Structure formats: structure tokens, C-alpha cells
Amino acid sequence: MSRVYNRIDSDGHILEPVTLWNDYMDPAFRDRAPKLIIDEDGKEKLFLENQVLGSQQGMGGIGGVGARQGVIKAETMKYEDGRPGGFDPHKRIPDMDLDGIDAAFLYPSMGLFSGAVHDPALAGALCRAYNRWLADYCKPYPDRLFGIAMLPMQDVDAAIKEMTFARQELGMRGGFLRPNPYNDRLIHDPVYDSFWSAAEDLDFAIGFHEGGSSGMPTVGIDRFKGRGAQHIISHTMEMMLACLSMIWGGVCERHPKLRVGFLESGGGWIAPWLDRMDRHFDDQGFNDSGLKNRPSDIFRRQCWISFEPVEGSLGVLADYIGANKILWATDYPHRDGFFPGAPAMIEKLLENASPETRHGVFAGGAMGFYGLN
């Protein structure tokens, strides 16, 4: 790539147009496409046949970036009123320029809930339509906008097929999975080994991304009912469990060329989590992992983690785990995203860091994870 990358948003989002499914979906599945329907409480809900996908709060304010600062009243918005750059790449680029962001890697909004689709064939059709649309969204700015493929992990062979299509036909560098169990299987289940081997062969990064209460098994929702508490728990603890599966469960060691990212869950938990895995690896009374390498060494070889711009531990942990293992993100255009000003917030957290550390956090980590050379 000829462009110089100094600031990379590792986890931005798009807003899928409702027309996506009519325009891009296989005609055989088009009558089963998801629909935005206003429920009896006046909330826009994403319906797929008889299933509600996503938060009970509705989809209306998901594109309301600025709500965090009180600039936008997201709870009164309609989905179509979300930040225009979420729908339109030509309107996104000026928003990126406002923050001096050179490139953004793009994850879904509605599609965060695709893991809850029960029918594997329908899940595959939804992923194919979304990926084709996302490739077209990114096409006008190929060195600045990078789509992350949606993968139908409900069926391993279908996920491999879609990953291959996304890499070889659409030129995508990575795909996303939910950290929650698909088909009630943990992610280190041997049934997934062919998928991880294919990701290695394709040089395809895998980013885990939570989506809140979504119809998938979610830790904590049986104990806490409030939206805030469930969001605190699900995004961090589901990711901790996925990290445990990938490292302690042996996936990374069995697939040493695999690159894995843990996104939108905060990053401060990674140090004590790795320490705890190392402690149990070193203690032969607990080490039932079968690993040959210490978990922290596996992480530093193959894994990355994303920090939010409000995390005070960022500067310390950049030294602890390595700045080139850290990602940062705006979460644009979601209501809890950071726009404008996310890079300035990261700058403040790194005000005493070396130039090498700053570059690692702002761009080097993302370049390594996504293979942006």
C-alpha cells in the first residue's frame, strides 16, 4: 500500500440500509429477509420471520453517535436518521478527516445479531448479501475503508465458503464472529479446526465482536436485568471467555499463523487474565491445558486487543503487553461511540509515551492484525 497510516480506527461500524436485503440477497431467500418493524411501544425492531434480533431497546438510536456527549437524543431517533456516514461512504470520509483518521475497519450494526439466526442456510444468505453490499460501500476508497466480513458460523463449511469468497472475490482482510457460543459449542471445539486452518491458509484475521442481548447465549443476563449491567457484563465477560477458548483451549497453539482480535470489550482485563492463565500454566496442579507455550507468549504472538478511548490503563498496558498488540476504536456511528475526538482522547492517555509506543497503539497494532502492509 502506498498510503502512510498514522491513525487507524480498528473497529468502526456501518449502518446497513434496509434496502440491502432486496438489492443484494439471493432471490431464493429474499422473502425471508429481515425487516424493521415498529412494535406496539413505538420502537423499531429487527424482525426475522418470527424472531426479534437485537436489543429490546430497538434499532432506532443505534446510529446516534454523539448521544454519549448529550449532543444527540438517540432514544427519539429513527434508524434512518442515524449518522449519514454510517450509510454513505462519501459522507464518512469527511468525518474521518475531521479526526485525522487515515483508515477504518468496518463491522456491522444490524449484522451483529446474525449469530442468532437459527437456519444455517438463511444465515449464509444474509452474510453473502451483507458482504457484497459492504464491498460496494468500501469500493470508492479502497485504501481508507476496509470491510470485515460477516461469517455464518452456524455451519462450519458455510463459514469457510463465505470466508474464502470474502478473501478471494471481495478482497477483504478479515471477518468477524460473535464470542458467544454458536450451536451451544465453545469456540475451541474441535469441530471448528477446519475453519481455523482455512483462516490461516487465507491469511484472514478473525475479530471477535459482541453485540449484547441478541438471542445467543450470553453470560450474566440470567442475573442482571438492567441494560447497563448487561452491557457491562456481556461485552467484557463474553470476550474473556472467547479469549480463554482461543488461548487456553489450544486454538492458537494448534494454528500458529492465526491472527485473532478481541474487540469492543475494553482492554484493561487482558493483563490479569493473561497473568491468571500463566499462573495456572506454571502450576502443574492446575495445568490441564495441554499447551506447550505460556498463554502470555501465545497472546503476544497471535492476538490483539482493542481499548476504548476512556481507559486509563492504556498507557501502562501498552508497555506491559506491547503497543503493537493494542488496537483502538471510535465505535462510530453507534450511540456509545466516540466522535468527534477519539484520537485526541487516545493522545491524552499516551501523553508520556514514546513515539514508538504511540505509533504502535495508533496504527502499528492494526496494521499487524489486519495485514495492512
C-alpha positions, 0 to 999 in steps of 0.5 A: 500500500502506498498510503502512510497510516498514522491513525487507524480506527480498528473497529468502526461500524456501518449502518446497513440500509434496509434496502440491502436485503432486496438489492443484494440477497439471493432471490431464493431467500429474499422473502425471508429477509429481515425487516424493521418493524415498529412494535406496539411501544413505538420502537423499531425492531429487527424482525426475522420471520418470527424472531426479534434480533437485537436489543429490546431497546430497538434499532432506532438510536443505534446510529446516534453517535454523539448521544454519549456527549448529550449532543444527540437524543438517540432514544427519539431517533429513527434508524434512518436518521442515524449518522449519514456516514454510517450509510454513505461512504462519501459522507464518512470520509469527511468525518474521518478527516475531521479526526485525522483518521487515515483508515477504518475497519468496518463491522456491522450494526444490524449484522451483529445479531446474525449469530442468532439466526437459527437456519444455517442456510438463511444465515449464509444468505444474509452474510453473502448479501451483507458482504457484497453490499459492504464491498460496494460501500468500501469500493470508492476508497479502497485504501481508507475503508476496509470491510470485515466480513460477516461469517455464518458460523452456524455451519462450519463449511458455510463459514469457510465458503463465505470466508474464502469468497470474502478473501478471494472475490471481495478482497477483504482482510478479515471477518468477524464472529460473535464470542458467544457460543454458536450451536451451544459449542465453545469456540475451541471445539474441535469441530471448528479446526477446519475453519481455523486452518482455512483462516490461516491458509487465507491469511484472514484475521478473525475479530471477535465482536459482541453485540449484547442481548441478541438471542445467543447465549450470553453470560450474566443476563440470567442475573442482571436485568438492567441494560447497563449491567448487561452491557457491562457484563456481556461485552467484557465477560463474553470476550474473556471467555472467547479469549480463554477458548482461543488461548487456553483451549489450544486454538492458537497453539494448534494454528500458529499463523492465526491472527485473532482480535478481541474487540469492543470489550475494553482492554484493561482485563487482558493483563490479569487474565493473561497473568491468571492463565500463566499462573495456572500454566506454571502450576502443574496442579492446575495445568490441564491445558495441554499447551506447550507455550505460556498463554502470555507468549501465545497472546503476544504472538497471535492476538490483539486487543482493542481499548476504548478511548476512556481507559486509563490503563492504556498507557501502562498496558501498552508497555506491559503487553506491547503497543503493537498488540493494542488496537483502538476504536471510535465505535462510530456511528453507534450511540456509545461511540466516540466522535468527534475526538477519539484520537485526541482522547487516545493522545491524552492517555499516551501523553508520556509515551514514546513515539514508538509506543504511540505509533504502535497503539495508533496504527502499528497494532492494526496494521499487524492484525489486519495485514495492512502492509 
